[in-house]
Amino acid sequence: MTTATNTPATKSSKVKTTEETKPVEFTSFCTFPFDPSTKSDCYTVCKNDEPEEFKKCLKNFEESEVKPKPKSKTSGGKGKTIWGHLNGTQAGLIDVSLSTALKPILLETICLFSKGKKPRVLHHLKHLEKDLNIPVSLTEDGKIFWAENPNIKDVKIMGSISTMVLGTIKKKEEKKEEKKEEKKEEKKEEKKEEKKEEKKEEKKEENILTKEAFAKVKKTPAKKTPAKKTPAKKTTKKGDK
């Protein structure tokens, strides 16, 4: 006689085998499909700034039998941004952060707003300028702004987003950290010098007080011993008897 427990066992084993044979879909670091062109952002940006992630993407591209096609965009909300990207998507959020900014902003600020990683966000900003002719500009301190933004005026353009490389951003951040550390050390030294000066002043005050106290102490005069008077000798005159 066969038991009823045999059938679910065979079913579960079948489920396991089908799950095991399912291929794991590869997702790139920036979420974009790999671009084999040597002039692409994959080679000019990611290869320099994220070499390990670049190697993974390149390996996946070379090993895949069917070359990956760009993923179809999914709507994250109704309507589109002024540059044609769907509202609510990561691309749309990057557009909004740039088009509605009241002043030039850091790349990190756009990343926080759009919840995207630096390579992904930088890729989209470069796409705006390269493919849609949107003037995405840089300030002297590396902040990003849309050059035709009506909210931003009288800001000097020092470069284009196309010249931004993540490696240079990292170096600038490292330099900022170094300067912060230097300032901290300088403040520590200043505090040490201030404490030394305070101690010197305290010692001076102590010395002044001790001198004043010493001056007020009255010296007890030495006791004078009276000199003993020697009696004068009586002289006798001749004839006095």
TORPA-4810 file (N, C-alpha, C, O; in nm, 3 decimals):
<nodes>
NODE_1_0.084_-0.120_0.000_0.000_0.000_0.000_0.088_0.125_0.000_0.185_0.133_0.074_M
NODE_2_0.052_0.219_-0.083_0.129_0.344_-0.087_0.064_0.450_0.000_-0.058_0.456_0.013_T
NODE_3_0.148_0.531_0.060_0.097_0.637_0.148_0.077_0.766_0.070_0.135_0.786_-0.037_T
NODE_4_-0.008_0.853_0.126_-0.040_0.980_0.058_0.074_1.080_0.065_0.075_1.180_-0.007_A
NODE_5_0.171_1.051_0.152_0.282_1.147_0.171_0.381_1.144_0.057_0.464_1.234_0.046_T
NODE_6_0.376_1.042_-0.028_0.472_1.031_-0.137_0.449_1.136_-0.246_0.544_1.188_-0.305_N
NODE_7_0.321_1.165_-0.271_0.291_1.261_-0.378_0.341_1.401_-0.351_0.402_1.459_-0.441_T
NODE_8_0.320_1.463_-0.230_0.374_1.596_-0.208_0.525_1.602_-0.213_0.583_1.704_-0.250_P
NODE_9_0.591_1.489_-0.174_0.737_1.485_-0.177_0.787_1.500_-0.319_0.882_1.574_-0.345_A
NODE_10_0.722_1.428_-0.413_0.764_1.437_-0.553_0.737_1.575_-0.609_0.814_1.626_-0.691_T
NODE_11_0.626_1.635_-0.566_0.592_1.770_-0.613_0.697_1.871_-0.566_0.743_1.954_-0.644_K
NODE_12_0.734_1.864_-0.437_0.830_1.959_-0.381_0.966_1.945_-0.449_1.034_2.045_-0.474_S
NODE_13_1.005_1.818_-0.480_1.133_1.798_-0.548_1.130_1.860_-0.688_1.229_1.916_-0.734_S
NODE_14_1.014_1.848_-0.754_1.000_1.908_-0.887_1.011_2.059_-0.881_1.074_2.122_-0.966_K
NODE_15_0.949_2.117_-0.777_0.954_2.263_-0.759_1.097_2.309_-0.738_1.139_2.412_-0.791_V
NODE_16_1.171_2.230_-0.661_1.311_2.267_-0.633_1.394_2.265_-0.760_1.474_2.355_-0.785_K
NODE_17_1.373_2.160_-0.841_1.452_2.150_-0.963_1.421_2.262_-1.061_1.511_2.314_-1.127_T
NODE_18_1.294_2.299_-1.070_1.258_2.409_-1.162_1.313_2.542_-1.112_1.354_2.626_-1.192_T
NODE_19_1.314_2.562_-0.979_1.366_2.687_-0.923_1.517_2.696_-0.942_1.572_2.803_-0.969_E
NODE_20_1.582_2.581_-0.926_1.728_2.580_-0.940_1.772_2.609_-1.083_1.877_2.670_-1.105_E
NODE_21_1.692_2.567_-1.180_1.730_2.587_-1.320_1.697_2.726_-1.373_1.736_2.761_-1.484_T
NODE_22_1.626_2.805_-1.293_1.591_2.941_-1.337_1.717_3.027_-1.342_1.790_3.033_-1.243_K
NODE_23_1.744_3.095_-1.453_1.864_3.180_-1.460_1.845_3.308_-1.376_1.737_3.367_-1.372_P
NODE_24_1.953_3.347_-1.311_1.948_3.470_-1.230_1.973_3.589_-1.321_2.075_3.594_-1.390_V
NODE_25_1.883_3.682_-1.322_1.895_3.800_-1.409_2.000_3.896_-1.354_1.998_3.933_-1.237_E
NODE_26_2.091_3.935_-1.441_2.200_4.025_-1.401_2.152_4.170_-1.403_2.088_4.215_-1.498_F
NODE_27_2.184_4.243_-1.296_2.152_4.386_-1.290_2.281_4.464_-1.270_2.356_4.438_-1.176_T
NODE_28_2.306_4.557_-1.358_2.429_4.636_-1.350_2.424_4.734_-1.234_2.318_4.763_-1.179_S
NODE_29_2.541_4.783_-1.199_2.555_4.875_-1.086_2.473_5.003_-1.106_2.416_5.056_-1.011_F
NODE_30_2.470_5.050_-1.231_2.398_5.175_-1.261_2.256_5.149_-1.314_2.183_5.243_-1.346_C
NODE_31_2.220_5.022_-1.324_2.089_4.974_-1.371_2.068_4.991_-1.523_1.962_4.957_-1.574_T
NODE_32_2.169_5.041_-1.595_2.161_5.054_-1.740_2.225_4.932_-1.807_2.314_4.870_-1.748_F
NODE_33_2.181_4.896_-1.928_2.248_4.787_-1.999_2.389_4.827_-2.040_2.417_4.945_-2.061_P
NODE_34_2.477_4.729_-2.050_2.618_4.756_-2.083_2.630_4.808_-2.226_2.568_4.754_-2.318_F
NODE_35_2.711_4.912_-2.243_2.735_4.970_-2.375_2.879_4.938_-2.414_2.972_4.990_-2.352_D
NODE_36_2.900_4.854_-2.516_3.036_4.811_-2.551_3.122_4.918_-2.619_3.241_4.898_-2.641_P
NODE_37_3.061_5.031_-2.654_3.137_5.138_-2.719_3.241_5.195_-2.623_3.210_5.224_-2.507_S
NODE_38_3.364_5.211_-2.671_3.473_5.263_-2.585_3.453_5.409_-2.546_3.520_5.459_-2.455_T
NODE_39_3.362_5.477_-2.615_3.333_5.617_-2.582_3.212_5.631_-2.489_3.175_5.741_-2.450_K
NODE_40_3.153_5.519_-2.453_3.035_5.521_-2.367_3.073_5.553_-2.223_3.190_5.552_-2.187_S
NODE_41_2.971_5.581_-2.142_2.994_5.609_-1.999_3.045_5.486_-1.926_3.112_5.497_-1.824_D
NODE_42_3.014_5.369_-1.978_3.063_5.245_-1.916_3.216_5.245_-1.913_3.278_5.205_-1.814_C
NODE_43_3.274_5.291_-2.024_3.421_5.293_-2.035_3.481_5.421_-1.978_3.587_5.417_-1.915_Y
NODE_44_3.416_5.534_-1.999_3.473_5.663_-1.957_3.446_5.697_-1.811_3.522_5.772_-1.749_T
NODE_45_3.336_5.642_-1.755_3.300_5.674_-1.616_3.320_5.554_-1.524_3.403_5.557_-1.433_V
NODE_46_3.242_5.449_-1.548_3.242_5.334_-1.456_3.375_5.261_-1.452_3.418_5.216_-1.346_C
NODE_47_3.441_5.249_-1.567_3.568_5.177_-1.570_3.672_5.243_-1.481_3.753_5.175_-1.419_K
NODE_48_3.670_5.377_-1.475_3.765_5.452_-1.392_3.725_5.458_-1.246_3.807_5.444_-1.156_N
NODE_49_3.593_5.480_-1.224_3.547_5.505_-1.087_3.498_5.380_-1.014_3.508_5.372_-0.892_D
NODE_50_3.447_5.284_-1.089_3.397_5.159_-1.028_3.452_5.040_-1.108_3.375_4.971_-1.175_E
NODE_51_3.583_5.017_-1.103_3.643_4.913_-1.188_3.589_4.773_-1.163_3.574_4.695_-1.257_P
NODE_52_3.559_4.740_-1.037_3.507_4.606_-1.006_3.369_4.585_-1.067_3.340_4.478_-1.122_E
NODE_53_3.283_4.687_-1.058_3.150_4.678_-1.117_3.158_4.672_-1.270_3.079_4.603_-1.334_E
NODE_54_3.253_4.745_-1.326_3.273_4.744_-1.471_3.311_4.604_-1.519_3.261_4.557_-1.622_F
NODE_55_3.399_4.537_-1.444_3.442_4.401_-1.479_3.324_4.304_-1.480_3.312_4.218_-1.567_K
NODE_56_3.235_4.320_-1.380_3.117_4.233_-1.372_3.027_4.253_-1.494_2.979_4.157_-1.554_K
NODE_57_3.006_4.380_-1.530_2.920_4.411_-1.646_2.980_4.357_-1.776_2.911_4.299_-1.859_C
NODE_58_3.111_4.377_-1.791_3.181_4.332_-1.912_3.176_4.179_-1.923_3.152_4.125_-2.031_L
NODE_59_3.200_4.112_-1.810_3.196_3.965_-1.808_3.056_3.914_-1.845_3.043_3.821_-1.924_K
NODE_60_2.954_3.975_-1.787_2.816_3.934_-1.816_2.783_3.957_-1.964_2.715_3.875_-2.026_N
NODE_61_2.830_4.068_-2.018_2.804_4.102_-2.159_2.871_4.001_-2.252_2.812_3.956_-2.350_F
NODE_62_2.996_3.967_-2.219_3.071_3.874_-2.305_3.016_3.731_-2.297_3.019_3.657_-2.395_E
NODE_63_2.965_3.692_-2.178_2.917_3.555_-2.160_2.772_3.535_-2.205_2.730_3.422_-2.231_E
NODE_64_2.697_3.642_-2.213_2.556_3.628_-2.250_2.542_3.594_-2.398_2.603_3.658_-2.484_S
NODE_65_2.460_3.492_-2.427_2.440_3.449_-2.566_2.360_3.553_-2.644_2.392_3.587_-2.758_E
NODE_66_2.256_3.603_-2.579_2.176_3.709_-2.640_2.214_3.839_-2.572_2.201_3.852_-2.451_V
NODE_67_2.259_3.935_-2.649_2.301_4.062_-2.592_2.180_4.134_-2.533_2.075_4.143_-2.596_K
NODE_68_2.196_4.187_-2.411_2.081_4.250_-2.344_2.031_4.373_-2.416_2.108_4.455_-2.466_P
NODE_69_1.901_4.384_-2.420_1.837_4.502_-2.480_1.796_4.597_-2.369_1.774_4.553_-2.256_K
NODE_70_1.786_4.726_-2.398_1.741_4.821_-2.295_1.605_4.784_-2.240_1.514_4.747_-2.315_P
NODE_71_1.592_4.794_-2.108_1.464_4.759_-2.043_1.358_4.861_-2.078_1.386_4.981_-2.089_K
NODE_72_1.238_4.813_-2.094_1.126_4.904_-2.121_1.095_4.982_-1.995_1.092_4.926_-1.885_S
NODE_73_1.072_5.108_-2.010_1.047_5.194_-1.895_0.908_5.170_-1.839_0.811_5.152_-1.913_K
NODE_74_0.899_5.169_-1.707_0.770_5.151_-1.641_0.727_5.283_-1.579_0.808_5.358_-1.525_T
NODE_75_0.603_5.309_-1.586_0.551_5.435_-1.536_0.551_5.438_-1.384_0.505_5.345_-1.319_S
NODE_76_0.603_5.548_-1.330_0.602_5.563_-1.184_0.500_5.666_-1.143_0.488_5.698_-1.024_G
NODE_77_0.427_5.719_-1.237_0.328_5.822_-1.207_0.268_5.874_-1.335_0.305_5.830_-1.444_G
NODE_78_0.178_5.967_-1.325_0.111_6.020_-1.444_0.189_6.138_-1.500_0.249_6.216_-1.426_K
NODE_79_0.188_6.148_-1.634_0.251_6.262_-1.698_0.401_6.247_-1.711_0.460_6.149_-1.666_G
NODE_80_0.460_6.347_-1.775_0.604_6.345_-1.798_0.668_6.476_-1.752_0.599_6.576_-1.732_K
NODE_81_0.798_6.473_-1.735_0.873_6.592_-1.697_0.889_6.681_-1.820_0.848_6.644_-1.930_T
NODE_82_0.948_6.798_-1.801_0.968_6.890_-1.914_1.063_6.833_-2.019_1.068_6.882_-2.132_I
NODE_83_1.140_6.730_-1.980_1.234_6.669_-2.074_1.189_6.530_-2.120_1.267_6.453_-2.176_W
NODE_84_1.059_6.498_-2.094_1.000_6.379_-2.152_1.014_6.250_-2.075_0.978_6.145_-2.127_G
NODE_85_1.065_6.254_-1.952_1.076_6.132_-1.872_0.955_6.120_-1.780_0.901_6.221_-1.734_H
NODE_86_0.914_5.998_-1.753_0.793_5.975_-1.673_0.810_6.022_-1.529_0.911_5.996_-1.465_L
NODE_87_0.709_6.092_-1.481_0.710_6.138_-1.342_0.712_6.020_-1.245_0.644_5.919_-1.267_N
NODE_88_0.789_6.033_-1.140_0.794_5.928_-1.039_0.904_5.828_-1.061_0.946_5.760_-0.966_G
NODE_89_0.954_5.816_-1.185_1.066_5.725_-1.210_1.194_5.795_-1.165_1.195_5.914_-1.135_T
NODE_90_1.303_5.717_-1.160_1.431_5.775_-1.118_1.476_5.885_-1.213_1.525_5.989_-1.171_Q
NODE_91_1.459_5.860_-1.342_1.495_5.961_-1.442_1.411_6.087_-1.425_1.462_6.199_-1.433_A
NODE_92_1.281_6.067_-1.399_1.192_6.181_-1.378_1.229_6.261_-1.255_1.222_6.384_-1.256_G
NODE_93_1.268_6.192_-1.149_1.307_6.261_-1.025_1.436_6.341_-1.044_1.451_6.450_-0.988_L
NODE_94_1.528_6.287_-1.124_1.651_6.361_-1.154_1.617_6.488_-1.231_1.672_6.595_-1.204_I
NODE_95_1.526_6.475_-1.328_1.481_6.592_-1.406_1.421_6.699_-1.316_1.453_6.817_-1.328_D
NODE_96_1.335_6.655_-1.225_1.266_6.749_-1.135_1.366_6.821_-1.044_1.357_6.942_-1.024_V
NODE_97_1.462_6.745_-0.989_1.560_6.807_-0.899_1.642_6.913_-0.969_1.682_7.013_-0.909_S
NODE_98_1.667_6.891_-1.098_1.749_6.985_-1.176_1.667_7.104_-1.224_1.713_7.218_-1.219_L
NODE_99_1.546_7.078_-1.270_1.464_7.185_-1.330_1.399_7.276_-1.227_1.365_7.390_-1.259_S
NODE_100_1.381_7.229_-1.106_1.313_7.310_-1.003_1.409_7.366_-0.897_1.365_7.432_-0.802_T
NODE_101_1.538_7.338_-0.913_1.637_7.385_-0.814_1.641_7.537_-0.808_1.627_7.605_-0.909_A
NODE_102_1.660_7.590_-0.687_1.667_7.735_-0.668_1.811_7.785_-0.670_1.836_7.906_-0.675_L
NODE_103_1.905_7.691_-0.665_2.048_7.725_-0.671_2.125_7.601_-0.718_2.069_7.491_-0.715_K
NODE_104_2.250_7.615_-0.760_2.328_7.498_-0.799_2.338_7.397_-0.683_2.352_7.436_-0.567_P
NODE_105_2.331_7.269_-0.716_2.328_7.165_-0.614_2.437_7.060_-0.639_2.489_7.048_-0.749_I
NODE_106_2.470_6.987_-0.534_2.571_6.882_-0.543_2.512_6.755_-0.606_2.391_6.734_-0.605_L
NODE_107_2.599_6.673_-0.662_2.557_6.545_-0.718_2.492_6.459_-0.609_2.396_6.388_-0.635_L
NODE_108_2.548_6.466_-0.487_2.493_6.389_-0.375_2.348_6.428_-0.345_2.267_6.343_-0.308_E
NODE_109_2.317_6.555_-0.361_2.180_6.604_-0.336_2.082_6.542_-0.435_1.972_6.501_-0.399_T
NODE_110_2.123_6.537_-0.563_2.038_6.477_-0.666_2.022_6.328_-0.640_1.914_6.272_-0.659_I
NODE_111_2.130_6.263_-0.595_2.125_6.119_-0.563_2.025_6.093_-0.450_1.948_5.997_-0.456_C
NODE_112_2.028_6.176_-0.348_1.936_6.159_-0.235_1.791_6.178_-0.277_1.702_6.104_-0.236_L
NODE_113_1.768_6.280_-0.361_1.632_6.311_-0.405_1.576_6.200_-0.493_1.460_6.161_-0.479_F
NODE_114_1.659_6.149_-0.583_1.613_6.047_-0.679_1.634_5.904_-0.629_1.591_5.808_-0.693_S
NODE_115_1.701_5.891_-0.515_1.734_5.759_-0.458_1.815_5.675_-0.557_1.793_5.555_-0.573_K
NODE_116_1.909_5.742_-0.623_1.994_5.674_-0.720_2.140_5.681_-0.681_2.181_5.768_-0.604_G
NODE_117_2.219_5.588_-0.734_2.362_5.587_-0.708_2.432_5.686_-0.801_2.379_5.722_-0.906_K
NODE_118_2.552_5.728_-0.763_2.624_5.831_-0.838_2.644_5.798_-0.986_2.616_5.882_-1.071_K
NODE_119_2.690_5.677_-1.019_2.708_5.647_-1.163_2.578_5.657_-1.242_2.576_5.708_-1.354_P
NODE_120_2.469_5.610_-1.182_2.338_5.614_-1.248_2.293_5.758_-1.272_2.248_5.794_-1.381_R
NODE_121_2.304_5.840_-1.169_2.260_5.980_-1.178_2.347_6.057_-1.276_2.296_6.133_-1.359_V
NODE_122_2.478_6.038_-1.267_2.569_6.108_-1.358_2.544_6.065_-1.503_2.550_6.147_-1.594_L
NODE_123_2.516_5.938_-1.523_2.484_5.886_-1.657_2.363_5.959_-1.714_2.362_5.997_-1.831_H
NODE_124_2.260_5.978_-1.631_2.138_6.044_-1.679_2.164_6.192_-1.709_2.114_6.245_-1.808_H
NODE_125_2.241_6.259_-1.626_2.272_6.400_-1.647_2.349_6.420_-1.778_2.326_6.515_-1.853_L
NODE_126_2.440_6.327_-1.804_2.516_6.334_-1.929_2.426_6.303_-2.049_2.443_6.358_-2.157_K
NODE_127_2.330_6.214_-2.027_2.231_6.182_-2.131_2.148_6.306_-2.167_2.119_6.329_-2.284_H
NODE_128_2.111_6.384_-2.067_2.033_6.506_-2.091_2.108_6.602_-2.183_2.050_6.660_-2.275_L
NODE_129_2.238_6.617_-2.157_2.317_6.711_-2.237_2.352_6.654_-2.374_2.343_6.722_-2.476_E
NODE_130_2.393_6.526_-2.374_2.441_6.465_-2.498_2.329_6.437_-2.598_2.342_6.466_-2.716_K
NODE_131_2.220_6.379_-2.550_2.113_6.334_-2.639_1.997_6.433_-2.653_1.931_6.436_-2.757_D
NODE_132_1.973_6.514_-2.549_1.859_6.608_-2.553_1.901_6.754_-2.560_1.817_6.844_-2.560_L
NODE_133_2.032_6.777_-2.567_2.087_6.914_-2.577_2.042_7.005_-2.462_2.019_7.125_-2.482_N
NODE_134_2.030_6.948_-2.342_1.998_7.027_-2.223_2.129_7.076_-2.163_2.213_6.993_-2.127_I
NODE_135_2.150_7.207_-2.150_2.277_7.256_-2.096_2.289_7.234_-1.944_2.246_7.317_-1.863_P
NODE_136_2.349_7.122_-1.908_2.373_7.091_-1.767_2.515_7.138_-1.735_2.612_7.084_-1.786_V
NODE_137_2.525_7.239_-1.649_2.653_7.306_-1.627_2.706_7.286_-1.485_2.637_7.239_-1.396_S
NODE_138_2.834_7.324_-1.470_2.902_7.312_-1.340_2.950_7.448_-1.294_2.985_7.534_-1.374_L
NODE_139_2.950_7.467_-1.161_3.007_7.588_-1.102_3.153_7.561_-1.069_3.204_7.451_-1.090_T
NODE_140_3.220_7.663_-1.017_3.362_7.651_-0.983_3.386_7.545_-0.876_3.488_7.475_-0.879_E
NODE_141_3.292_7.531_-0.781_3.308_7.434_-0.672_3.241_7.299_-0.703_3.218_7.220_-0.612_D
NODE_142_3.211_7.274_-0.833_3.162_7.143_-0.873_3.014_7.118_-0.853_2.970_7.003_-0.858_G
NODE_143_2.936_7.223_-0.829_2.792_7.206_-0.815_2.725_7.207_-0.953_2.778_7.264_-1.049_K
NODE_144_2.609_7.145_-0.960_2.541_7.121_-1.089_2.416_7.208_-1.100_2.344_7.228_-1.002_I
NODE_145_2.390_7.261_-1.220_2.267_7.338_-1.243_2.231_7.339_-1.391_2.317_7.324_-1.478_F
NODE_146_2.104_7.357_-1.416_2.054_7.373_-1.553_2.075_7.518_-1.592_2.019_7.609_-1.529_W
NODE_147_2.154_7.541_-1.695_2.194_7.677_-1.733_2.077_7.766_-1.772_2.088_7.888_-1.765_A
NODE_148_1.964_7.706_-1.812_1.848_7.786_-1.853_1.739_7.787_-1.745_1.625_7.824_-1.772_E
NODE_149_1.776_7.748_-1.626_1.680_7.747_-1.514_1.641_7.892_-1.480_1.729_7.972_-1.446_N
NODE_150_1.513_7.928_-1.487_1.473_8.067_-1.459_1.493_8.107_-1.312_1.497_8.225_-1.279_P
NODE_151_1.506_8.006_-1.225_1.527_8.036_-1.083_1.671_8.072_-1.049_1.699_8.131_-0.945_N
NODE_152_1.762_8.036_-1.139_1.905_8.058_-1.113_1.959_8.162_-1.211_1.957_8.143_-1.332_I
NODE_153_2.008_8.271_-1.155_2.062_8.379_-1.238_2.199_8.423_-1.185_2.232_8.403_-1.068_K
NODE_154_2.276_8.482_-1.274_2.407_8.539_-1.240_2.500_8.436_-1.176_2.572_8.466_-1.081_D
NODE_155_2.498_8.314_-1.230_2.591_8.210_-1.185_2.689_8.183_-1.297_2.649_8.153_-1.410_V
NODE_156_2.817_8.192_-1.267_2.920_8.174_-1.368_2.936_8.026_-1.402_2.954_7.942_-1.314_K
NODE_157_2.929_7.995_-1.532_2.947_7.857_-1.579_3.097_7.829_-1.591_3.169_7.897_-1.664_I
NODE_158_3.141_7.725_-1.518_3.283_7.690_-1.520_3.312_7.559_-1.594_3.427_7.518_-1.607_M
NODE_159_3.206_7.494_-1.642_3.227_7.369_-1.715_3.095_7.300_-1.747_2.988_7.347_-1.710_G
NODE_160_3.107_7.188_-1.816_2.991_7.109_-1.856_2.988_6.978_-1.777_3.092_6.931_-1.730_S
NODE_161_2.869_6.920_-1.764_2.854_6.793_-1.692_2.932_6.682_-1.762_2.970_6.583_-1.699_I
NODE_162_2.956_6.699_-1.892_3.030_6.597_-1.969_3.173_6.581_-1.919_3.235_6.477_-1.941_S
NODE_163_3.226_6.686_-1.853_3.365_6.680_-1.804_3.375_6.621_-1.663_3.485_6.598_-1.613_T
NODE_164_3.261_6.597_-1.600_3.263_6.545_-1.462_3.295_6.396_-1.461_3.233_6.317_-1.532_M
NODE_165_3.391_6.359_-1.379_3.428_6.218_-1.359_3.421_6.191_-1.211_3.464_6.272_-1.129_V
NODE_166_3.366_6.075_-1.175_3.347_6.043_-1.033_3.478_6.040_-0.956_3.482_6.072_-0.837_L
NODE_167_3.586_6.002_-1.023_3.717_5.998_-0.957_3.758_6.135_-0.907_3.813_6.147_-0.798_G
NODE_168_3.733_6.240_-0.986_3.769_6.377_-0.945_3.684_6.422_-0.828_3.730_6.497_-0.742_T
NODE_169_3.558_6.376_-0.825_3.469_6.411_-0.713_3.524_6.351_-0.585_3.527_6.417_-0.481_I
NODE_170_3.567_6.225_-0.593_3.622_6.158_-0.476_3.745_6.231_-0.424_3.762_6.249_-0.304_K
NODE_171_3.832_6.273_-0.518_3.954_6.345_-0.479_3.920_6.476_-0.410_3.983_6.512_-0.310_K
NODE_172_3.820_6.547_-0.462_3.777_6.673_-0.401_3.723_6.649_-0.261_3.750_6.726_-0.169_K
NODE_173_3.645_6.541_-0.247_3.589_6.508_-0.116_3.700_6.473_-0.017_3.694_6.511_0.100_E
NODE_174_3.800_6.400_-0.066_3.914_6.364_0.019_3.990_6.488_0.063_4.032_6.500_0.178_E
NODE_175_4.008_6.583_-0.032_4.078_6.708_0.001_4.000_6.788_0.106_4.059_6.848_0.196_K
NODE_176_3.867_6.788_0.091_3.783_6.858_0.189_3.800_6.797_0.328_3.810_6.868_0.428_K
NODE_177_3.803_6.664_0.332_3.820_6.594_0.459_3.956_6.626_0.520_3.969_6.646_0.641_E
NODE_178_4.058_6.630_0.433_4.194_6.663_0.479_4.198_6.804_0.538_4.259_6.828_0.642_E
NODE_179_4.133_6.898_0.469_4.129_7.035_0.518_4.057_7.045_0.651_4.097_7.120_0.740_K
NODE_180_3.948_6.967_0.665_3.874_6.964_0.791_3.963_6.915_0.904_3.963_6.970_1.014_K
NODE_181_4.039_6.807_0.875_4.129_6.751_0.975_4.239_6.851_1.012_4.275_6.865_1.129_E
NODE_182_4.290_6.922_0.910_4.393_7.023_0.934_4.340_7.135_1.023_4.408_7.182_1.114_E
NODE_183_4.217_7.177_0.994_4.155_7.282_1.075_4.135_7.237_1.219_4.156_7.314_1.313_K
NODE_184_4.096_7.111_1.235_4.078_7.055_1.370_4.209_7.057_1.448_4.214_7.094_1.565_K
NODE_185_4.318_7.016_1.377_4.450_7.016_1.441_4.494_7.157_1.477_4.550_7.181_1.583_E
NODE_186_4.466_7.251_1.386_4.501_7.392_1.412_4.427_7.445_1.535_4.484_7.516_1.618_E
NODE_187_4.298_7.410_1.544_4.219_7.453_1.660_4.272_7.393_1.789_4.276_7.459_1.893_K
NODE_188_4.313_7.265_1.782_4.371_7.200_1.900_4.496_7.272_1.945_4.516_7.296_2.064_K
NODE_189_4.582_7.307_1.847_4.706_7.378_1.879_4.677_7.516_1.939_4.742_7.560_2.033_E
NODE_190_4.576_7.582_1.881_4.537_7.714_1.932_4.489_7.705_2.077_4.522_7.789_2.161_E
NODE_191_4.410_7.601_2.104_4.360_7.580_2.241_4.474_7.553_2.338_4.472_7.600_2.452_K
NODE_192_4.572_7.474_2.292_4.689_7.445_2.375_4.765_7.574_2.409_4.805_7.596_2.524_K
NODE_193_4.783_7.658_2.306_4.853_7.785_2.327_4.776_7.876_2.422_4.833_7.944_2.507_E
NODE_194_4.643_7.875_2.405_4.558_7.956_2.494_4.570_7.909_2.639_4.577_7.991_2.731_E
NODE_195_4.572_7.778_2.658_4.587_7.723_2.793_4.721_7.759_2.853_4.731_7.791_2.972_K
NODE_196_4.827_7.754_2.770_4.960_7.792_2.816_4.963_7.938_2.862_5.018_7.972_2.966_K
NODE_197_4.901_8.023_2.780_4.895_8.167_2.813_4.815_8.189_2.942_4.852_8.272_3.025_E
NODE_198_4.706_8.114_2.957_4.624_8.124_3.079_4.704_8.085_3.202_4.696_8.150_3.307_E
NODE_199_4.782_7.977_3.190_4.865_7.931_3.302_4.971_8.035_3.337_4.999_8.059_3.455_K
NODE_200_5.030_8.096_3.233_5.130_8.201_3.257_5.068_8.319_3.332_5.126_8.371_3.428_K
NODE_201_4.948_8.358_3.288_4.878_8.468_3.355_4.845_8.434_3.499_4.856_8.518_3.589_E
NODE_202_4.804_8.308_3.521_4.773_8.264_3.657_4.896_8.270_3.747_4.889_8.312_3.863_E
NODE_203_5.011_8.227_3.693_5.136_8.230_3.769_5.176_8.373_3.802_5.222_8.402_3.913_K
NODE_204_5.157_8.463_3.706_5.188_8.605_3.730_5.104_8.660_3.843_5.153_8.730_3.931_K
NODE_205_4.974_8.627_3.837_4.882_8.674_3.943_4.921_8.618_4.080_4.913_8.688_4.181_E
NODE_206_4.962_8.491_4.083_5.005_8.429_4.208_5.129_8.498_4.263_5.139_8.523_4.383_E
NODE_207_5.224_8.528_4.173_5.347_8.596_4.216_5.318_8.735_4.272_5.377_8.777_4.371_N
NODE_208_5.226_8.805_4.206_5.190_8.940_4.253_5.126_8.933_4.392_5.157_9.013_4.479_I
NODE_209_5.037_8.837_4.410_4.970_8.821_4.539_5.068_8.787_4.651_5.058_8.839_4.762_L
NODE_210_5.163_8.698_4.620_5.261_8.660_4.723_5.351_8.779_4.760_5.386_8.795_4.877_T
NODE_211_5.386_8.860_4.663_5.469_8.979_4.690_5.394_9.078_4.778_5.448_9.133_4.874_K
NODE_212_5.266_9.099_4.742_5.183_9.192_4.820_5.166_9.141_4.963_5.172_9.218_5.059_E
NODE_213_5.143_9.011_4.975_5.126_8.952_5.109_5.254_8.965_5.190_5.250_8.993_5.310_A
NODE_214_5.366_8.944_5.125_5.495_8.954_5.195_5.523_9.097_5.240_5.580_9.120_5.347_F
NODE_215_5.483_9.192_5.156_5.505_9.334_5.190_5.422_9.375_5.310_5.463_9.462_5.388_A
NODE_216_5.306_9.315_5.326_5.218_9.352_5.437_5.263_9.294_5.572_5.226_9.345_5.678_K
NODE_217_5.341_9.189_5.566_5.389_9.127_5.691_5.488_9.222_5.759_5.589_9.259_5.699_V
NODE_218_5.459_9.262_5.883_5.547_9.356_5.959_5.662_9.280_6.024_5.642_9.177_6.088_K
NODE_219_5.779_9.332_6.006_5.895_9.269_6.067_5.901_9.311_6.215_5.893_9.430_6.247_K
NODE_220_5.915_9.213_6.303_5.926_9.245_6.447_6.065_9.302_6.475_6.165_9.238_6.442_T
NODE_221_6.071_9.422_6.536_6.203_9.485_6.560_6.282_9.408_6.665_6.226_9.354_6.760_P
NODE_222_6.412_9.404_6.647_6.501_9.332_6.743_6.506_9.407_6.876_6.514_9.530_6.878_A
NODE_223_6.500_9.333_6.986_6.504_9.394_7.120_6.643_9.450_7.149_6.746_9.383_7.134_K
NODE_224_6.642_9.576_7.192_6.769_9.642_7.225_6.802_9.619_7.374_6.723_9.651_7.463_K
NODE_225_6.915_9.565_7.396_6.960_9.545_7.536_7.032_9.671_7.584_7.127_9.716_7.520_T
NODE_226_6.986_9.727_7.697_7.051_9.853_7.747_7.196_9.829_7.789_7.228_9.730_7.856_P
NODE_227_7.281_9.920_7.748_7.424_9.908_7.781_7.446_9.942_7.929_7.393_10.041_7.980_A
NODE_228_7.524_9.862_7.994_7.555_9.886_8.136_7.650_10.005_8.150_7.753_10.014_8.085_K
NODE_229_7.608_10.097_8.241_7.690_10.216_8.263_7.799_10.185_8.366_7.773_10.144_8.479_K
NODE_230_7.917_10.208_8.322_8.031_10.188_8.417_8.042_10.313_8.504_8.047_10.424_8.451_T
NODE_231_8.047_10.297_8.640_8.055_10.416_8.731_8.186_10.491_8.711_8.293_10.432_8.698_P
NODE_232_8.175_10.619_8.711_8.293_10.702_8.690_8.382_10.697_8.814_8.331_10.704_8.926_A
NODE_233_8.508_10.685_8.796_8.605_10.683_8.907_8.621_10.823_8.967_8.637_10.923_8.898_K
NODE_234_8.616_10.824_9.099_8.633_10.953_9.170_8.781_10.986_9.184_8.862_10.905_9.230_K
NODE_235_8.811_11.102_9.144_8.952_11.149_9.157_8.966_11.236_9.282_8.885_11.326_9.306_T
NODE_236_9.068_11.208_9.360_9.093_11.287_9.487_9.196_11.392_9.460_9.298_11.368_9.395_T
NODE_237_9.167_11.511_9.513_9.262_11.622_9.498_9.359_11.619_9.616_9.327_11.574_9.726_K
NODE_238_9.476_11.670_9.587_9.577_11.685_9.692_9.531_11.783_9.798_9.475_11.888_9.768_K
NODE_239_9.555_11.748_9.918_9.515_11.835_10.030_9.383_11.791_10.089_9.348_11.827_10.201_G
NODE_240_9.308_11.709_10.009_9.181_11.663_10.068_9.206_11.531_10.135_9.243_11.432_10.071_D
NODE_241_9.186_11.530_10.261_9.203_11.407_10.338_9.079_11.384_10.417_9.070_11.285_10.490_K
</nodes>
